[in-house]
């Protein structure tokens, strides 16, 4: 397994990276940005001490989390994905391990997002500056009063972006994304999110649905808004429902690798069996510490940079 670091990127080893991702959640994943627990400071006592404030279930076990992240990267590498490790920064927090949320790559450049969780605000600019080093231009950035986290963003097709409106992504942020992308022919649709466990909990649109292929979506159906369900059905999407006994272990958080291959948490045995019986090949890794403790699954841990 090979994970490229920042210096190697600067020296041009990652020329495979292009400023384009095809606006897809399901095309073959070719390159992904990750932030290991080590880079996010899970091994630093002063960082780990903030676990309650950040909404973790318990104090993080760094060794276990890092081993599980290594297992994640091993599965990605085995599926042919090039992996880039985000450069460290003193501004990062434990949440930085969930690298998906801070940026949105598009075919026109990367949008640096402004996460709605205050300790994560710095991550968007950090990822944007990092990606500039290897040729991904910055298209725009979300500014105050806007808040957007990519866990709320789903490409329905190459010209349609669905954005969840909740506690992490607000109306001002959605409007900024709409204004940025409308001139490029992208339709941005707002999707209401439920109250759930309240503002302190991490409830993203992608907590409730994961795109599996161009017309199949894994859903936590009772928690989706009626208008979102109707929108997806009107566009011809087929639903596979999670096993609801596995809701708390992030069963709906599944990463599409392309060509009917998925990456899921090994803890969700029943949901993974449903996916396999529906014709998908499901790879797994353990996520008890890395994922379930902090509330972020396979999609959260990866920021896809190149698909296709």
C-alpha positions as CSV (number, residue, x, y, z in Angstrom):
1,X,0.0,0.0,0.0
2,X,1.3,3.4,-1.0
3,X,0.1,6.7,0.6
4,X,1.6,9.8,-0.8
5,X,2.7,12.6,1.5
6,X,2.8,16.3,0.8
7,X,6.5,16.4,-0.2
8,X,6.0,13.7,-2.8
9,X,3.0,15.5,-4.2
10,X,5.1,18.7,-4.5
11,X,7.8,16.8,-6.4
12,X,5.2,15.7,-8.9
13,X,4.7,12.0,-8.0
14,X,0.9,12.4,-8.0
15,X,0.5,13.6,-11.6
16,X,-2.5,11.2,-11.8
17,X,-4.5,13.8,-10.0
18,X,-6.6,16.1,-12.3
19,X,-8.9,19.0,-11.3
20,X,-12.0,16.9,-12.2
21,X,-14.2,14.3,-10.5
22,X,-16.9,13.9,-13.0
23,X,-19.6,15.1,-10.6
24,X,-20.3,11.5,-9.6
25,X,-20.6,9.6,-6.3
26,X,-20.4,6.2,-8.0
27,X,-17.9,6.2,-10.9
28,X,-14.7,4.2,-10.2
29,X,-12.8,5.9,-7.4
30,X,-9.2,6.6,-8.6
31,X,-7.8,9.1,-6.0
32,X,-8.8,10.0,-2.5
33,X,-7.6,12.4,0.1
34,X,-7.5,11.0,3.7
35,X,-6.5,12.4,7.1
36,X,-5.2,9.7,9.5
37,X,-5.9,9.8,13.2
38,X,-2.2,10.6,13.6
39,X,-2.5,13.7,11.4
40,X,-5.7,14.7,13.2
41,X,-4.0,14.5,16.5
42,X,-5.7,11.6,18.1
43,X,-2.4,10.6,19.6
44,X,-2.0,14.0,21.3
45,X,-3.5,14.2,24.9
46,X,-4.4,17.8,24.5
47,X,-6.4,17.0,21.4
48,X,-8.0,13.8,22.7
49,X,-9.1,15.6,25.9
50,X,-11.7,17.5,23.9
51,X,-13.6,14.4,22.9
52,X,-16.8,15.3,24.9
53,X,-17.0,18.8,23.4
54,X,-16.6,17.3,19.9
55,X,-19.4,14.8,20.4
56,X,-17.4,11.6,20.6
57,X,-18.8,8.7,22.5
58,X,-15.7,8.1,24.6
59,X,-12.1,9.1,24.8
60,X,-10.4,8.0,21.6
61,X,-8.1,5.0,21.5
62,X,-5.4,6.2,19.1
63,X,-3.7,2.8,18.4
64,X,-7.0,1.1,17.6
65,X,-8.2,4.0,15.5
66,X,-4.9,4.2,13.5
67,X,-5.0,0.5,12.9
68,X,-8.6,0.7,11.6
69,X,-7.6,3.7,9.4
70,X,-4.7,1.6,8.0
71,X,-7.2,-1.2,7.3
72,X,-9.4,1.4,5.4
73,X,-6.5,2.5,3.3
74,X,-5.5,-1.1,2.6
75,X,-9.0,-1.8,1.2
76,X,-8.8,1.4,-0.9
77,X,-5.4,0.5,-2.2
78,X,-6.5,-3.0,-3.0
79,X,-9.3,-1.5,-5.1
80,X,-6.8,0.5,-7.1
81,X,-7.3,3.8,-5.3
82,X,-4.4,6.2,-5.0
83,X,-4.3,7.6,-1.5
84,X,-3.0,11.1,-0.5
85,X,-2.5,11.9,3.2
86,X,-3.4,15.5,4.1
87,X,-0.6,17.6,5.5
88,X,-0.8,18.2,9.2
89,X,-1.7,21.5,10.8
90,X,-1.8,22.8,14.4
91,X,-5.3,24.1,13.6
92,X,-6.8,20.7,13.0
93,X,-8.9,18.8,15.6
94,X,-10.0,15.2,16.0
95,X,-12.8,15.7,13.5
96,X,-10.3,16.4,10.7
97,X,-10.0,12.6,10.3
98,X,-13.4,12.8,8.6
99,X,-11.8,14.5,5.5
100,X,-14.8,14.4,3.3
101,X,-16.6,17.4,4.9
102,X,-14.3,20.3,4.2
103,X,-14.2,20.6,0.4
104,X,-16.2,19.9,-2.7
105,X,-14.2,19.1,-5.9
106,X,-16.0,19.9,-9.1
107,X,-15.0,19.8,-12.8
108,X,-14.4,23.5,-12.6
109,X,-12.2,23.5,-9.5
110,X,-12.5,22.9,-5.8
111,X,-14.9,24.7,-3.5
112,X,-13.4,25.3,0.0
113,X,-16.3,24.8,2.3
114,X,-17.0,26.4,5.7
115,X,-18.1,23.6,8.0
116,X,-21.0,24.4,10.4
117,X,-19.1,22.9,13.3
118,X,-16.9,25.7,14.8
119,X,-13.8,23.6,15.4
120,X,-13.8,22.6,11.7
121,X,-14.0,26.0,10.1
122,X,-10.2,26.0,9.3
123,X,-10.4,22.7,7.4
124,X,-11.8,24.1,4.2
125,X,-9.0,26.5,3.6
126,X,-6.4,24.0,4.7
127,X,-7.6,21.4,2.2
128,X,-7.8,24.0,-0.6
129,X,-4.3,25.2,0.0
130,X,-3.0,21.7,0.1
131,X,-4.8,20.7,-3.1
132,X,-3.4,23.7,-4.9
133,X,0.1,22.1,-4.5
134,X,-0.8,19.4,-7.0
135,X,-2.8,21.3,-9.6
136,X,-6.4,21.4,-8.3
137,X,-7.5,25.0,-8.7
138,X,-9.8,26.6,-6.1
139,X,-13.0,27.7,-7.7
140,X,-14.5,29.5,-4.7
141,X,-14.9,29.4,-1.0
142,X,-17.9,29.6,1.3
143,X,-17.9,32.6,3.5
144,X,-19.8,33.9,6.6
145,X,-22.7,33.6,7.1
146,X,-22.7,30.5,5.0
147,X,-22.0,27.1,6.4
148,X,-21.7,24.0,4.3
149,X,-20.3,20.5,5.1
150,X,-19.9,18.0,2.2
151,X,-21.5,15.3,4.2
152,X,-24.7,17.1,3.3
153,X,-23.9,17.1,-0.5
154,X,-24.8,14.4,-3.0
155,X,-24.4,14.4,-6.8
156,X,-27.6,12.9,-8.2
157,X,-26.1,13.2,-11.7
158,X,-23.4,15.3,-13.3
159,X,-25.6,18.4,-13.4
160,X,-27.7,18.0,-10.2
161,X,-26.5,18.6,-6.7
162,X,-28.7,17.8,-3.7
163,X,-27.7,19.6,-0.5
164,X,-29.1,18.8,2.9
165,X,-30.3,21.8,5.0
166,X,-29.7,21.1,8.6
167,X,-27.5,22.2,11.5
168,X,-24.2,21.8,9.7
169,X,-25.3,23.3,6.4
170,X,-27.5,26.4,6.4
171,X,-29.6,28.3,3.8
172,X,-26.9,30.9,3.2
173,X,-24.4,28.3,2.5
174,X,-26.6,26.5,0.1
175,X,-27.4,29.7,-1.8
176,X,-23.6,30.4,-2.1
177,X,-23.1,27.0,-3.6
178,X,-26.0,27.5,-6.0
179,X,-24.7,30.9,-7.1
180,X,-21.2,29.4,-7.7
181,X,-22.4,26.5,-9.7
182,X,-25.4,27.8,-11.6
183,X,-23.2,29.6,-14.1
184,X,-21.6,26.2,-14.9
185,X,-25.0,24.6,-15.6
186,X,-25.4,22.8,-12.3
187,X,-28.8,22.7,-10.6
188,X,-28.6,22.9,-6.8
189,X,-31.6,21.5,-4.9
190,X,-32.1,21.9,-1.2
191,X,-33.2,19.0,0.9
192,X,-34.6,19.5,4.4
193,X,-33.1,17.4,7.2
194,X,-34.9,16.2,10.4
195,X,-34.2,17.5,13.8
196,X,-32.8,14.1,14.9
197,X,-30.9,14.2,18.1
198,X,-30.6,18.0,17.9
199,X,-27.9,20.6,17.0
200,X,-25.1,18.9,18.8
201,X,-25.4,15.6,16.9
202,X,-23.8,14.9,13.5
203,X,-26.7,14.3,11.2
204,X,-25.8,14.8,7.5
205,X,-27.8,14.0,4.4
206,X,-25.2,11.3,3.8
207,X,-26.1,9.8,7.2
208,X,-29.5,9.0,5.6
209,X,-28.6,8.0,2.1
210,X,-25.6,6.7,0.1
211,X,-25.4,6.4,-3.6
212,X,-24.5,2.9,-4.7
213,X,-24.7,3.2,-8.5
214,X,-26.4,5.6,-10.9
215,X,-29.9,4.5,-10.0
216,X,-29.6,2.7,-6.6
217,X,-29.4,4.4,-3.2
218,X,-29.0,2.9,0.3
219,X,-31.5,4.7,2.6
220,X,-32.5,5.2,6.2
221,X,-36.1,5.7,4.9
222,X,-37.9,6.7,8.0
223,X,-35.5,9.6,8.6
224,X,-35.6,11.0,5.1
225,X,-38.0,14.0,4.4
226,X,-41.0,13.1,2.3
227,X,-40.0,15.6,-0.4
228,X,-36.5,14.0,-0.7
229,X,-38.1,10.5,-1.0
230,X,-40.4,11.8,-3.7
231,X,-37.6,13.6,-5.5
232,X,-35.5,10.5,-5.7
233,X,-38.4,8.3,-6.8
234,X,-39.3,10.8,-9.5
235,X,-35.8,10.4,-10.8
236,X,-36.1,6.7,-11.0
237,X,-33.9,5.7,-8.0
238,X,-34.2,2.2,-6.5
239,X,-34.1,2.0,-2.7
240,X,-32.3,-0.5,-0.6
241,X,-33.1,0.0,3.1
242,X,-30.6,-0.5,5.8
243,X,-31.3,-2.9,8.6
244,X,-32.6,-0.5,11.2
245,X,-31.0,-2.4,14.1
246,X,-27.7,-1.1,12.6
247,X,-28.7,2.6,12.4
248,X,-26.4,3.5,15.3
249,X,-23.4,1.8,13.8
250,X,-23.6,3.9,10.7
251,X,-25.1,1.3,8.4
252,X,-26.2,3.9,5.8
253,X,-22.6,5.2,5.4
254,X,-21.2,3.2,2.5
255,X,-18.6,4.3,0.0
256,X,-19.1,3.4,-3.7
257,X,-15.9,2.4,-5.3
258,X,-17.4,1.9,-8.8
259,X,-18.5,-1.1,-10.8
260,X,-20.8,-2.5,-8.1
261,X,-18.0,-2.5,-5.5
262,X,-18.7,-0.9,-2.1
263,X,-16.7,-0.2,1.1
264,X,-18.7,-0.6,4.4
265,X,-18.1,-1.1,8.1
266,X,-17.7,-4.8,9.0
267,X,-19.9,-4.2,12.1
268,X,-23.1,-3.9,9.9
269,X,-23.4,-7.5,9.0
270,X,-27.2,-7.5,8.2
271,X,-27.1,-4.4,6.0
272,X,-24.0,-5.7,4.2
273,X,-25.8,-8.9,3.5
274,X,-28.7,-7.0,2.0
275,X,-26.2,-5.2,-0.3
276,X,-24.6,-8.4,-1.4
277,X,-27.9,-10.0,-2.1
278,X,-28.7,-7.0,-4.3
279,X,-25.7,-7.8,-6.5
280,X,-23.0,-5.6,-4.9
281,X,-19.5,-6.7,-3.8
282,X,-19.0,-5.4,-0.3
283,X,-15.5,-4.8,1.1
284,X,-15.3,-4.1,4.8
285,X,-13.0,-2.8,7.5
286,X,-13.5,-2.5,11.3
287,X,-14.8,0.9,12.5
288,X,-15.6,0.6,16.2
289,X,-13.1,3.2,17.3
290,X,-12.4,5.2,14.1
291,X,-16.0,5.5,12.9
292,X,-18.6,4.7,15.4
293,X,-17.0,6.6,18.2
294,X,-16.7,9.8,16.2
295,X,-19.8,9.4,14.1
296,X,-18.1,9.2,10.6
297,X,-18.1,6.2,8.3
298,X,-16.3,5.2,5.1
299,X,-17.6,8.2,3.1
300,X,-16.7,10.6,5.8
301,X,-13.1,9.3,6.0
302,X,-12.4,9.8,2.3
303,X,-12.5,13.0,0.1
304,X,-12.7,11.6,-3.4
305,X,-10.6,13.8,-5.8
306,X,-10.8,11.8,-8.9
307,X,-13.4,9.4,-10.3
308,X,-14.0,7.9,-13.7
